[in-house]
Amino acid sequence: MQPTDRKTNAPRSNGLHKTSSPPVPTDRQRVETEVRESDRQLHTLIDNLPGMVFSAAGDRARTLHFVSEGCVELTGRTAAELTGPPPRSLTDLIHPDDQERVTTTVQWAVAEGQPYEVEYRLGHADGSERTILERGAARRAAAGELRIEGVALDSTVRRNADRQRAASYEHLLTILDSVEASICVSDLASCEILFVNRKMREEFGDQAAGQPCYRVFQHRESPCEFCPASRLLDEQGEPGPVCQWEHHNPVTDRWSLNYDHAVRWIDGRMVRLQVAFDNTGRRESEDKLRQVQKMEVIGLLAGGVAHDFNNILSVILGYAAMALVDIGDTNPRVRRDLDQIQQAGLRARDLVRQILSFCHHSAERFQPLKPQRIVREVIKMLRSSFPATIDISARITATEGTVLADPSQLHQVLMNLCTNALHAMKAGGELTLGLAQVTLSGTQGRAELQQLEPGSYLRLWVRDTGSGIPAEIRDRIFDPFFTTKSEGEGTGLGLAVVQSIVAGHRGAVSVQSRPGEGTEVSVYLPELVVDEAAADAEEDGQLPVGTESILIIDDEPGVVLVLQRFLETLGYTVETFTESPRAFETYARDVHAWDLVLTDMTMPGFTGLAISRAMLALRPDQPIIICTGYSESIDEDRARAEGIRELLAKPVGLDTLARAVRRALDSGPPPSTGS
């Protein structure tokens, strides 16, 4: 018989035959195997998820029933330590300051049947803290028990990164807001403003972002035709080079220098980055420079014309003066004609002096003087020349004040101010001239007075009841050639000359005016302390005369004849030359033949300064007077340093010539300071 297996009662194999197939698992076995494999895969998946997957009771303590292996990295504790026995409370692991907030959030989500998300600090086993982001939801277990299931992720790195990004953003904003330039980012296609810095918010308001740039910056309803946006991209549509351009903004009324560049924005679109610097100051400086250059040209022109023109005036005024003396009262009609010629010549002389004075080419003669005398002289002249509809009065409170000034220029200042006042009172009014002593501390509210040194000043002022000066042109009244007068009524140099003269006297001009209420112009001149006896000394009204011999050198024959007639009238013996080389040859043959040499400054051959140096080399005590129509190469200080006794500005009147000749003959040579 064949052996049988006791358990199965089947024949037992003797090894000589093949074994039978393994038993086929039952359905239950197959299901159990699949469940175990699924559980294994699920646990493997859960354990490899970032963070900690958990299941906890639905109470406030949230007692843990299950945690994934991620709990070790998150909390520093194993799953066995957290789930027990005894099980740990998830709430107890949370920072005490965050527990109530987290519990409230979770309990509300449980009550509402909603998922939740909450961030808090969790204590690690090593004593450190982690920032945790927890997401979860409540569900009922099979037994009806309320469970909270979710995942807790370590957001410390993300939180730190967020903080670093926020800090970097704040740093960037701080840098952009501290730059003294207007910075704007706008969409290149739609022109929508995406960002503006502090400087631009101050200029255009806080509501700029989100609006089109042309509406905010230009007050337009459509893109600007001058916008450089189309030039910011190259042919491939990529950012091109920086575009630099200058523009006057109608909203701020200021100039800006703009640097525009196309940049790809964080969301991928192309934007326009603009950095704009306020350029108004440079533009104003350039305008002033152009004005200065214009005045330099005018000055060169004035200087070139002045010499010849003053020679012509010397002849006109000289012969008119001699003709008036010769005719006496024998022919009133001719005398009136000669008076008109003389007055026209004097007006031309004053006009040349105004131009030269404005261009700083006048030969100034500063001396101590009492301004009240000039004020009285001007008032006397005004009463005889101004219409009767103008009531002229004086208010002089500083009767003894003295200033260091050029009397003719100070006279010119007052006449220019009074002439302006007359034009402002065409229908009549009141004109008041005043003189007062004031003390300036250097802290006065007006900017023009703050530039003056503290101390005692004499204030000359002219007040009218005319139309006043409109506010929109008040800053331009001292501009050369700016005038509100009709054509033919004035050159526009009056106030510009006033300011130039006063500045040369180390003073300042201040203007107060309201339309319809008149104008007051004040001139501040530093007061000078002088010897009263010397200040009160006045020259005799009689012209000084003499019998000395005088040599005249001038290339203009008409001027030579006028000077010769003047000096011969005063009793002097005169010899004249119109060629300076020939004059010097004659002089060199006998250096003691003449008591005085009177020479022009600008001549062909030898200039007046050159021939004076040559003569003084031969005879150091030779009295010399130089007359000049205009010259930049000599002034009174330079003349004295060269040994010249007097420097006279053409045209020279008889009175001026007589006194200068006498001073030169009677005084010793000036101390030389070197040539």
C-alpha positions as CSV (number, residue, x, y, z in Angstrom):
1,M,0.0,0.0,0.0
2,Q,1.0,3.6,-0.6
3,P,1.8,5.6,2.5
4,T,-0.8,8.3,3.4
5,D,-0.5,11.6,5.2
6,R,-2.0,11.6,8.6
7,K,-3.4,15.1,8.5
8,T,-4.9,15.0,5.0
9,N,-5.3,11.2,4.6
10,A,-3.8,11.6,1.1
11,P,-1.2,9.2,-0.3
12,R,2.3,10.3,0.8
13,S,4.8,10.9,-1.9
14,N,7.9,8.7,-2.0
15,G,9.9,11.3,-3.8
16,L,9.8,9.5,-7.1
17,H,6.9,11.7,-8.3
18,K,6.5,15.6,-8.7
19,T,5.1,17.5,-5.7
20,S,1.5,19.0,-6.0
21,S,0.7,22.9,-6.4
22,P,0.6,25.1,-3.3
23,P,-2.8,25.7,-1.8
24,V,-4.8,28.6,-3.2
25,P,-5.4,31.4,-0.6
26,T,-8.9,32.0,0.3
27,D,-10.7,35.3,-0.4
28,R,-10.3,36.3,3.3
29,Q,-6.6,35.7,3.2
30,R,-6.3,37.7,0.1
31,V,-8.2,40.7,1.6
32,E,-6.2,40.6,4.8
33,T,-3.0,40.6,2.8
34,E,-4.1,43.6,0.7
35,V,-5.2,45.5,3.8
36,R,-1.9,44.9,5.5
37,E,0.0,46.1,2.4
38,S,-2.3,49.1,2.1
39,D,-1.7,49.9,5.8
40,R,2.0,49.5,5.2
41,Q,2.0,51.8,2.2
42,L,-0.2,54.4,4.0
43,H,2.1,54.4,7.1
44,T,5.1,54.7,4.8
45,L,3.5,57.6,2.9
46,I,2.4,59.4,6.1
47,D,5.8,58.9,7.8
48,N,7.5,60.4,4.7
49,L,5.2,63.4,4.5
50,P,6.8,66.7,5.7
51,G,5.6,67.7,9.2
52,M,3.5,65.6,11.6
53,V,0.2,64.0,10.7
54,F,-1.9,63.5,13.8
55,S,-5.3,62.4,15.1
56,A,-6.4,63.8,18.4
57,A,-9.5,63.9,20.6
58,G,-12.0,66.7,19.9
59,D,-11.8,68.2,23.3
60,R,-9.8,71.4,24.3
61,A,-6.8,69.3,25.4
62,R,-6.7,67.5,22.0
63,T,-5.2,64.3,23.4
64,L,-3.1,62.6,20.8
65,H,-4.2,59.2,19.5
66,F,-1.9,59.0,16.5
67,V,1.1,60.9,15.2
68,S,3.4,60.2,12.2
69,E,7.1,59.7,12.4
70,G,7.5,63.4,11.4
71,C,6.8,64.2,15.1
72,V,10.4,63.6,16.0
73,E,11.8,66.4,13.8
74,L,8.9,68.7,14.7
75,T,8.7,68.2,18.5
76,G,11.9,66.3,19.4
77,R,9.7,63.5,20.8
78,T,8.9,60.0,19.4
79,A,5.4,58.8,18.5
80,A,5.5,56.5,21.5
81,E,6.2,59.4,23.8
82,L,3.4,61.4,22.4
83,T,0.7,58.7,22.2
84,G,1.5,57.0,25.4
85,P,0.6,55.6,27.5
86,P,-0.3,58.0,28.8
87,P,-1.1,60.1,25.7
88,R,0.1,63.7,25.6
89,S,-2.0,66.7,25.0
90,L,-1.3,68.6,21.7
91,T,-2.5,71.8,23.4
92,D,0.1,71.5,26.1
93,L,2.9,71.5,23.5
94,I,1.8,74.9,22.2
95,H,3.4,78.1,23.7
96,P,1.3,79.3,26.6
97,D,0.8,82.7,25.0
98,D,-0.7,81.0,21.9
99,Q,-2.8,78.3,23.5
100,E,-6.0,80.2,24.0
101,R,-6.0,81.6,20.4
102,V,-5.4,78.2,18.9
103,T,-8.0,76.5,21.0
104,T,-10.6,79.1,20.1
105,T,-9.8,78.7,16.4
106,V,-10.0,74.9,16.5
107,Q,-13.2,74.8,18.6
108,W,-14.9,77.3,16.3
109,A,-14.0,75.1,13.3
110,V,-15.3,72.0,15.1
111,A,-18.6,73.7,15.9
112,E,-19.0,75.0,12.4
113,G,-17.9,71.8,10.7
114,Q,-15.3,73.7,8.8
115,P,-11.6,73.0,8.2
116,Y,-9.2,75.4,10.0
117,E,-5.7,76.7,9.6
118,V,-3.7,78.3,12.5
119,E,-0.1,79.3,13.1
120,Y,1.5,79.1,16.5
121,R,4.7,78.5,18.4
122,L,5.5,75.0,19.6
123,G,8.0,74.0,22.2
124,H,10.7,71.6,21.0
125,A,12.2,69.0,23.3
126,D,15.6,70.7,23.1
127,G,14.1,73.9,24.5
128,S,13.9,75.8,21.3
129,E,10.7,77.1,19.6
130,R,9.3,76.2,16.2
131,T,6.8,78.2,14.3
132,I,4.0,75.7,13.3
133,L,1.3,75.9,10.6
134,E,-1.5,73.5,11.5
135,R,-4.3,72.5,9.2
136,G,-7.1,70.2,10.2
137,A,-10.8,69.3,10.4
138,A,-13.1,67.4,12.8
139,R,-14.8,64.0,12.0
140,R,-16.7,61.4,13.9
141,A,-15.0,58.0,14.5
142,A,-16.8,54.7,13.9
143,A,-17.7,54.6,17.6
144,G,-19.1,58.1,17.4
145,E,-16.2,59.7,19.1
146,L,-15.2,63.2,17.9
147,R,-11.8,63.3,16.4
148,I,-9.6,66.1,15.0
149,E,-7.3,65.0,12.2
150,G,-4.7,67.2,10.5
151,V,-1.1,68.0,9.7
152,A,1.3,70.3,11.5
153,L,4.1,71.8,9.3
154,D,7.3,73.5,10.4
155,S,6.9,77.1,9.0
156,T,9.9,78.5,10.8
157,V,12.0,78.7,7.6
158,R,9.2,80.1,5.6
159,R,8.3,82.6,8.4
160,N,11.9,83.7,8.6
161,A,12.1,84.0,4.9
162,D,8.9,86.1,4.9
163,R,10.4,88.3,7.6
164,Q,13.6,88.7,5.6
165,R,11.7,89.5,2.5
166,A,9.6,92.1,4.5
167,A,12.7,93.5,6.0
168,S,14.4,93.7,2.6
169,Y,11.3,95.4,1.2
170,E,11.4,97.9,4.1
171,H,15.1,98.6,3.5
172,L,14.5,99.1,-0.2
173,L,11.6,101.5,0.5
174,T,13.8,103.4,3.0
175,I,16.5,103.7,0.4
176,L,14.1,104.8,-2.3
177,D,12.3,107.2,0.0
178,S,15.6,108.8,1.1
179,V,16.8,109.5,-2.4
180,E,16.2,113.2,-3.3
181,A,14.8,112.2,-6.7
182,S,11.3,111.3,-7.8
183,I,11.0,107.6,-8.6
184,C,8.1,106.0,-10.4
185,V,7.3,102.6,-11.9
186,S,4.4,102.5,-14.4
187,D,3.1,99.8,-16.8
188,L,4.6,100.4,-20.2
189,A,1.4,99.4,-22.1
190,S,-1.4,100.9,-19.9
191,C,0.6,103.7,-18.2
192,E,-0.8,102.6,-14.8
193,I,1.4,103.7,-11.9
194,L,2.6,100.8,-9.9
195,F,4.9,102.5,-7.4
196,V,6.0,106.0,-6.4
197,N,8.6,106.9,-3.7
198,R,8.2,109.5,-1.0
199,K,9.6,112.4,-3.1
200,M,7.0,111.8,-5.8
201,R,4.2,111.4,-3.2
202,E,5.0,114.7,-1.8
203,E,4.9,116.3,-5.2
204,F,1.8,114.6,-6.6
205,G,-0.1,113.2,-3.6
206,D,-0.6,109.8,-2.1
207,Q,-3.3,108.6,-4.6
208,A,-1.0,108.3,-7.5
209,A,-0.7,104.5,-7.5
210,G,-3.3,102.8,-9.8
211,Q,-3.9,105.9,-11.9
212,P,-2.4,106.7,-15.4
213,C,0.8,108.6,-15.2
214,Y,-0.3,111.2,-17.7
215,R,-3.3,112.1,-15.5
216,V,-1.3,112.4,-12.3
217,F,1.9,114.0,-13.6
218,Q,0.5,116.1,-16.5
219,H,-3.2,116.6,-15.7
220,R,-4.1,115.1,-19.1
221,E,-6.7,112.6,-20.2
222,S,-4.6,110.9,-22.8
223,P,-0.9,109.8,-23.1
224,C,1.6,112.6,-23.7
225,E,2.9,113.1,-27.2
226,F,6.4,113.7,-25.8
227,C,6.5,110.4,-23.8
228,P,9.7,108.4,-24.4
229,A,8.0,105.1,-23.7
230,S,8.2,104.0,-27.4
231,R,12.0,104.4,-27.3
232,L,12.6,102.2,-24.2
233,L,12.4,98.8,-26.0
234,D,14.7,97.5,-28.7
235,E,13.6,95.8,-32.0
236,Q,13.2,92.5,-30.2
237,G,10.9,94.1,-27.6
238,E,13.6,93.9,-24.9
239,P,14.7,96.7,-22.6
240,G,16.9,99.2,-24.4
241,P,19.4,101.8,-23.2
242,V,18.4,104.5,-20.6
243,C,16.6,107.4,-22.2
244,Q,17.5,110.9,-20.8
245,W,15.2,113.8,-21.3
246,E,14.3,117.2,-19.8
247,H,10.8,118.5,-19.2
248,H,8.9,121.3,-17.5
249,N,6.1,120.0,-15.4
250,P,2.9,122.0,-15.5
251,V,1.6,120.6,-12.2
252,T,4.7,121.6,-10.1
253,D,5.9,124.4,-12.4
254,R,9.4,123.0,-12.1
255,W,12.0,121.5,-14.5
256,S,13.1,117.9,-14.1
257,L,15.9,115.9,-15.7
258,N,14.5,112.4,-16.3
259,Y,16.2,109.0,-16.7
260,D,13.8,106.4,-18.1
261,H,14.5,102.6,-18.5
262,A,12.4,99.6,-19.4
263,V,12.4,96.9,-16.8
264,R,10.7,93.5,-16.6
265,W,8.4,93.5,-13.5
266,I,8.0,90.8,-11.0
267,D,4.9,89.5,-12.7
268,G,6.6,89.3,-16.1
269,R,5.1,92.5,-17.7
270,M,7.3,95.3,-19.0
271,V,7.3,98.5,-17.0
272,R,8.9,101.9,-17.2
273,L,11.2,102.9,-14.4
274,Q,11.7,106.7,-14.2
275,V,14.1,108.6,-11.9
276,A,13.6,112.3,-12.1
277,F,15.9,115.0,-10.5
278,D,14.7,118.5,-9.9
279,N,16.6,120.6,-12.5
280,T,15.0,124.0,-11.8
281,G,18.0,125.4,-10.0
282,R,20.4,124.5,-12.8
283,R,18.0,126.0,-15.4
284,E,17.7,129.2,-13.4
285,S,21.5,129.3,-13.1
286,E,21.8,128.8,-16.8
287,D,19.3,131.6,-17.4
288,K,21.3,133.9,-15.1
289,L,24.5,132.9,-16.9
290,R,22.9,133.7,-20.3
291,Q,21.8,137.1,-18.8
292,V,25.3,137.7,-17.5
293,Q,26.8,136.8,-20.9
294,K,24.3,139.1,-22.6
295,M,25.3,141.9,-20.2
296,E,29.0,141.2,-20.9
297,V,28.3,141.7,-24.6
298,I,26.4,144.9,-23.9
299,G,29.2,146.0,-21.6
300,L,31.8,145.4,-24.4
301,L,29.6,147.3,-26.9
302,A,29.0,150.1,-24.4
303,G,32.7,150.4,-23.7
304,G,33.6,150.4,-27.4
305,V,31.1,153.1,-28.1
306,A,31.6,155.2,-25.0
307,H,35.1,156.5,-25.8
308,D,34.1,157.9,-29.2
309,F,30.7,159.1,-28.1
310,N,32.1,160.9,-25.1
311,N,34.6,162.7,-27.4
312,I,31.7,163.8,-29.5
313,L,29.9,165.0,-26.4
314,S,33.0,166.8,-25.2
315,V,32.9,168.9,-28.4
316,I,29.2,169.5,-28.3
317,L,29.0,170.5,-24.6
318,G,32.3,172.4,-24.8
319,Y,31.4,174.6,-27.7
320,A,27.8,175.0,-26.3
321,A,29.2,176.2,-23.0
322,M,31.7,178.6,-24.7
323,A,29.0,179.9,-27.0
324,L,26.7,180.6,-24.1
325,V,29.5,182.6,-22.4
326,D,30.2,184.5,-25.7
327,I,26.6,185.4,-26.5
328,G,25.7,186.4,-23.0
329,D,22.2,188.0,-23.1
330,T,22.6,189.7,-26.5
331,N,20.4,187.2,-28.3
332,P,17.7,185.4,-26.2
333,R,16.5,183.2,-29.0
334,V,20.0,181.9,-29.9
335,R,20.7,181.5,-26.2
336,R,17.6,179.3,-25.8
337,D,18.7,177.2,-28.8
338,L,22.2,176.8,-27.2
339,D,20.5,175.9,-23.9
340,Q,18.6,173.1,-25.7
341,I,21.8,171.8,-27.3
342,Q,23.5,171.8,-23.9
343,Q,20.6,170.0,-22.2
344,A,20.4,167.4,-25.0
345,G,24.2,166.8,-24.6
346,L,23.8,166.5,-20.9
347,R,21.0,163.9,-21.3
348,A,23.2,162.0,-23.7
349,R,26.1,162.2,-21.2
350,D,23.8,160.8,-18.4
351,L,22.6,158.0,-20.7
352,V,26.2,156.9,-21.4
353,R,27.0,157.1,-17.7
354,Q,23.9,155.0,-16.9
355,I,25.0,152.3,-19.4
356,L,28.6,152.4,-18.2
357,S,27.5,152.5,-14.6
358,F,25.3,149.4,-15.1
359,C,28.1,147.6,-16.8
360,H,30.6,148.6,-14.0
361,H,32.7,150.6,-16.4
362,S,32.2,154.1,-14.9
363,A,35.0,155.9,-13.2
364,E,33.6,156.3,-9.7
365,R,34.7,159.1,-7.4
366,F,33.8,158.0,-3.9
367,Q,34.0,160.7,-1.2
368,P,32.4,161.4,2.1
369,L,29.1,163.3,1.6
370,K,25.9,164.2,3.4
371,P,23.0,162.7,1.4
372,Q,20.5,165.3,2.7
373,R,22.1,167.9,0.4
374,I,21.6,165.7,-2.6
375,V,18.0,165.0,-1.6
376,R,17.4,168.8,-1.4
377,E,19.0,169.3,-4.7
378,V,16.9,166.6,-6.3
379,I,13.7,168.0,-4.8
380,K,14.5,171.5,-6.1
381,M,15.1,170.0,-9.6
382,L,11.9,168.0,-9.5
383,R,9.7,170.9,-8.5
384,S,11.0,172.8,-11.6
385,S,10.6,169.9,-14.0
386,F,7.7,167.7,-12.7
387,P,4.1,168.6,-13.5
388,A,2.1,170.6,-11.0
389,T,-0.2,167.6,-10.5
390,I,2.6,165.9,-8.5
391,D,2.9,167.1,-4.9
392,I,6.5,166.8,-3.8
393,S,7.6,166.7,-0.2
394,A,10.6,165.7,2.0
395,R,10.9,163.9,5.3
396,I,14.5,164.2,6.4
397,T,15.2,163.0,9.9
398,A,19.0,162.2,9.5
399,T,20.4,165.7,9.0
400,E,24.1,164.9,9.9
401,G,24.6,161.4,8.5
402,T,27.5,160.8,6.1
403,V,28.1,158.1,3.6
404,L,31.1,157.3,1.3
405,A,29.5,157.7,-2.2
406,D,29.9,159.1,-5.7
407,P,27.7,162.2,-5.6
408,S,26.8,162.0,-9.3
409,Q,25.8,158.4,-9.0
410,L,23.7,159.0,-5.8
411,H,22.0,161.9,-7.6
412,Q,21.4,159.5,-10.5
413,V,19.8,156.9,-8.2
414,L,17.3,159.4,-6.8
415,M,16.5,160.8,-10.2
416,N,15.9,157.3,-11.6
417,L,13.6,156.4,-8.7
418,C,11.7,159.7,-9.0
419,T,11.3,159.3,-12.7
420,N,9.8,155.8,-12.2
421,A,7.5,157.3,-9.6
422,L,6.4,159.9,-12.1
423,H,5.4,157.3,-14.7
424,A,3.3,155.5,-12.0
425,M,1.4,158.7,-11.2
426,K,0.2,159.9,-14.7
427,A,-3.0,161.3,-13.2
428,G,-1.1,163.1,-10.4
429,G,-0.4,162.2,-6.8
430,E,2.1,162.6,-4.0
431,L,5.9,162.0,-4.2
432,T,7.8,161.9,-0.9
433,L,11.6,161.7,-0.6
434,G,13.0,160.7,2.8
435,L,16.2,160.2,4.7
436,A,16.5,158.4,8.0
437,Q,19.1,156.6,10.1
438,V,18.5,152.9,10.8
439,T,20.4,150.2,12.5
440,L,20.5,146.8,10.9
441,S,21.2,143.7,12.9
442,G,21.6,141.2,10.1
443,T,18.5,139.3,11.0
444,Q,15.9,141.4,9.1
445,G,13.1,139.5,7.5
446,R,13.9,140.7,3.9
447,A,16.5,138.7,2.1
448,E,18.1,141.7,0.5
449,L,18.8,143.3,3.9
450,Q,20.1,140.1,5.4
451,Q,23.1,140.3,3.0
452,L,24.2,143.6,4.6
453,E,26.8,143.7,7.4
454,P,25.2,144.7,10.8
455,G,25.6,148.3,11.7
456,S,24.3,151.9,11.1
457,Y,22.9,152.8,7.7
458,L,21.2,155.7,6.1
459,R,18.0,154.9,4.4
460,L,17.1,156.9,1.4
461,W,13.5,156.3,0.3
462,V,11.1,157.4,-2.5
463,R,7.4,156.9,-2.0
464,D,4.7,157.5,-4.5
465,T,0.9,157.1,-4.6
466,G,0.8,155.6,-8.0
467,S,-0.6,152.4,-9.5
468,G,1.8,150.1,-7.6
469,I,3.7,147.1,-9.0
470,P,1.7,143.9,-9.7
471,A,2.9,140.9,-7.8
472,E,3.6,138.8,-11.0
473,I,6.3,141.3,-12.2
474,R,7.7,142.4,-8.8
475,D,10.7,140.0,-9.1
476,R,11.6,141.3,-12.5
477,I,11.7,145.1,-12.0
478,F,15.5,145.1,-11.6
479,D,16.0,143.1,-14.8
480,P,17.8,145.1,-17.5
481,F,15.5,146.3,-20.3
482,F,12.4,145.1,-18.5
483,T,9.9,147.9,-18.5
484,T,6.1,148.4,-18.3
485,K,6.4,151.8,-20.1
486,S,5.1,152.3,-23.6
487,E,7.5,152.4,-26.5
488,G,9.5,155.6,-26.5
489,E,9.0,156.3,-22.8
490,G,12.1,154.6,-21.4
491,T,14.8,152.1,-21.9
492,G,14.1,149.8,-18.9
493,L,17.5,150.5,-17.4
494,G,16.4,152.8,-14.6
495,L,16.0,150.3,-11.7
496,A,18.7,148.0,-13.0
497,V,21.2,151.0,-12.9
498,V,19.9,151.9,-9.4
499,Q,20.6,148.3,-8.1
500,S,24.0,148.3,-9.8
501,I,25.1,151.6,-8.3
502,V,23.8,150.7,-4.8
503,A,25.6,147.4,-4.9
504,G,28.8,149.2,-5.8
505,H,28.3,151.3,-2.7
506,R,28.0,148.2,-0.5
507,G,24.3,148.8,0.0
508,A,20.9,147.3,-0.8
509,V,17.6,148.2,-2.4
510,S,14.3,147.1,-1.0
511,V,10.9,147.5,-2.6
512,Q,7.4,147.5,-1.0
513,S,4.4,147.9,-3.3
514,R,0.7,146.9,-3.6
515,P,-1.3,147.4,-6.7
516,G,-3.4,150.6,-6.4
517,E,-1.7,151.7,-3.2
518,G,1.6,153.0,-4.5
519,T,5.3,152.0,-4.1
520,E,8.1,152.7,-1.7
521,V,11.7,152.0,-2.8
522,S,14.3,152.2,0.0
523,V,18.1,152.5,-0.6
524,Y,20.3,151.4,2.4
525,L,23.9,152.9,2.4
526,P,26.4,152.2,5.2
527,E,26.9,155.2,7.4
528,L,30.5,156.7,7.5
529,V,32.0,158.3,10.6
530,V,34.1,161.3,9.4
531,D,35.7,164.4,10.7
532,E,32.8,166.9,10.9
533,A,35.0,169.9,10.1
534,A,36.2,168.2,6.9
535,A,32.7,167.1,6.0
536,D,31.3,170.6,6.3
537,A,34.1,172.2,4.2
538,E,32.7,173.4,0.9
539,E,34.5,174.6,-2.1
540,D,34.3,178.2,-3.2
541,G,31.8,178.8,-6.0
542,Q,34.4,180.9,-7.9
543,L,36.4,179.0,-10.5
544,P,40.1,178.7,-9.7
545,V,42.5,180.3,-12.3
546,G,46.2,180.2,-13.1
547,T,49.0,181.3,-15.4
548,E,51.0,178.0,-15.7
549,S,51.8,176.4,-18.9
550,I,49.9,173.2,-19.9
551,L,50.5,170.6,-22.6
552,I,47.4,169.0,-24.1
553,I,47.5,165.6,-25.9
554,D,44.4,164.2,-27.6
555,D,43.9,162.5,-30.9
556,E,40.5,164.3,-31.4
557,P,41.1,167.8,-32.8
558,G,37.7,169.0,-31.6
559,V,38.3,167.9,-28.0
560,V,41.8,169.6,-28.1
561,L,40.2,172.9,-29.2
562,V,37.6,172.7,-26.5
563,L,40.1,172.0,-23.7
564,Q,42.4,174.7,-25.1
565,R,39.6,177.3,-25.0
566,F,38.6,176.3,-21.5
567,L,42.1,176.5,-20.1
568,E,43.0,179.8,-21.9
569,T,39.8,181.3,-20.5
570,L,41.1,180.4,-17.1
571,G,44.5,182.2,-17.8
572,Y,46.7,179.3,-18.6
573,T,49.2,179.1,-21.5
574,V,48.4,176.0,-23.6
575,E,50.2,174.0,-26.3
576,T,48.4,171.1,-28.0
577,F,49.2,167.9,-29.9
578,T,47.0,165.4,-31.6
579,E,49.8,162.8,-32.1
580,S,51.1,161.2,-29.0
581,P,54.6,160.2,-30.3
582,R,55.3,163.7,-31.6
583,A,54.1,165.2,-28.3
584,F,56.5,163.0,-26.4
585,E,59.4,163.9,-28.6
586,T,58.7,167.6,-28.0
587,Y,58.4,167.0,-24.2
588,A,61.6,165.0,-24.1
589,R,63.6,167.9,-25.5
590,D,62.7,170.1,-22.4
591,V,61.0,168.2,-19.6
592,H,60.5,171.4,-17.6
593,A,58.8,173.4,-20.3
594,W,55.3,172.6,-19.0
595,D,53.9,172.8,-15.5
596,L,51.1,170.3,-16.3
597,V,50.3,167.6,-18.9
598,L,46.7,166.9,-19.8
599,T,46.4,163.7,-21.9
600,D,43.7,161.5,-23.3
601,M,43.8,157.8,-22.3
602,T,42.9,156.0,-25.5
603,M,45.1,157.1,-28.5
604,P,47.0,155.6,-31.4
605,G,50.7,155.4,-30.9
606,F,51.1,155.9,-27.1
607,T,48.2,155.5,-24.7
608,G,47.7,158.1,-22.0
609,L,49.1,155.6,-19.4
610,A,52.2,154.8,-21.6
611,I,53.1,158.4,-22.3
612,S,52.6,159.3,-18.6
613,R,55.0,156.5,-17.5
614,A,57.6,157.7,-20.0
615,M,57.2,161.4,-18.9
616,L,57.4,160.4,-15.2
617,A,60.5,158.4,-15.9
618,L,62.1,161.6,-17.2
619,R,60.6,163.9,-14.6
620,P,59.1,162.1,-11.5
621,D,57.4,165.2,-10.2
622,Q,55.6,166.1,-13.4
623,P,51.9,166.8,-12.7
624,I,49.7,164.8,-15.1
625,I,45.9,164.5,-15.6
626,I,44.5,161.7,-17.7
627,C,41.0,162.2,-19.4
628,T,39.2,159.1,-20.5
629,G,35.9,158.5,-22.3
630,Y,36.1,154.8,-21.2
631,S,38.9,152.5,-20.4
632,E,39.1,149.2,-18.5
633,S,42.8,149.5,-18.1
634,I,42.8,152.3,-15.6
635,D,40.8,153.6,-12.7
636,E,41.4,156.1,-10.0
637,D,43.4,153.8,-7.7
638,R,45.5,152.6,-10.6
639,A,46.1,156.1,-11.8
640,R,47.3,157.2,-8.3
641,A,49.5,154.1,-8.1
642,E,51.1,155.2,-11.4
643,G,51.8,158.7,-10.2
644,I,48.9,160.4,-12.0
645,R,47.5,163.4,-10.1
646,E,43.9,163.3,-11.5
647,L,41.7,161.0,-13.6
648,L,38.8,162.8,-15.3
649,A,35.8,161.2,-17.1
650,K,34.8,162.7,-20.4
651,P,33.0,164.9,-21.2
652,V,34.7,167.3,-18.9
653,G,32.9,170.5,-17.9
654,L,34.7,173.8,-17.3
655,D,34.1,173.7,-13.5
656,T,35.4,170.1,-13.2
657,L,38.4,170.9,-15.3
658,A,39.3,174.1,-13.5
659,R,39.3,172.5,-10.1
660,A,41.2,169.4,-11.2
661,V,43.9,171.4,-12.9
662,R,44.3,173.5,-9.8
663,R,44.5,170.5,-7.5
664,A,47.0,168.8,-9.7
665,L,49.3,171.9,-9.8
666,D,49.0,172.7,-6.1
667,S,49.4,169.1,-4.7
668,G,52.4,166.9,-4.6
669,P,52.6,163.6,-6.5
670,P,50.5,160.8,-5.0
671,P,52.4,158.1,-3.1
672,S,53.3,155.3,-5.5
673,T,52.3,151.7,-4.7
674,G,54.0,150.2,-7.7
675,S,53.0,150.1,-11.3
